[in-house]
């Protein structure tokens, strides 16, 4: 006899189950997803099982040490993600307009930790009634569809959207901790770098434009192409490179806007000040199209451009005042 057709459920799916789907799919780990959702691992597992029963197919393949999305799971996740993002965005907007002023900023992680966050206390002291939300990610967000107010981006001029305001460019310079310089070989000429560990981004040569921020380009520019350091230290982020230099692990080719405060305080020393390297990159500010009219956005933009002017002065960048706010 032919088998009876499968009876599909039609009741609405719990939003909590969809949150669990998104978290497990992002981490591919039930334990980590449970920690993020402030639930027990068994509770998250039950939510996923209930969701699979509601949908009628398996959404994850559970291996001994790994979790993998099925085709159906990936299809459902593709529909769930934009929906959750719209819901979260709507809730944030409602909360923001319920009486509190706020500014939502997106920027990359190293810039947030090394430049923006150390300066925020000054803004908050001047504007205590404005809340700040920072999303530190290396992925650019679409300001037309998200609730982000301001994007601070690191890019070459050709990759910057129309309307972006140039904050500052950058130079690269070799830096080291003062006690490293006192504890070993003298470092007064480029050739002396051969006696030190050199620190740089591990993916510089594999990433468009970032290869121009590498020690190899510095060697070629100053005719040390055959120089080999004592050893190499590679890190993924600029803040990790700076931290390694601050703790005396080697000499870093640092981005001057990000280490200007450490140079001013003496925590780092510019070891070869006459051998800086021009960078094609610059920092830009982009304002969301719906955010510009709000007074708190104007206040934050005015403040951050003033901070950018201080940074330009600290690193010795003095562009034509008529072109400061225009792409190069």
JOSUL-V891840 format. One record per helix or strand of 2 or more residues. SS is the DSSP state (H for helix, E for strand). FROM is the first residue (numbers start at 1). LEN is the number of residues. Records with the same first field share a line. If there is no record, write none. Layout:
SS->FROM-LEN + FROM-LEN
//
This chain:
H->15-13 + 30-8 + 41-15 + 71-26 + 109-18 + 157-3 + 178-6 + 190-6 + 204-3 + 210-4 + 215-7 + 238-9 + 256-10 + 295-20 + 321-3
E->60-3 + 67-3 + 101-7 + 130-7 + 150-6 + 165-12 + 197-5 + 231-5 + 251-5 + 269-2 + 277-11
//
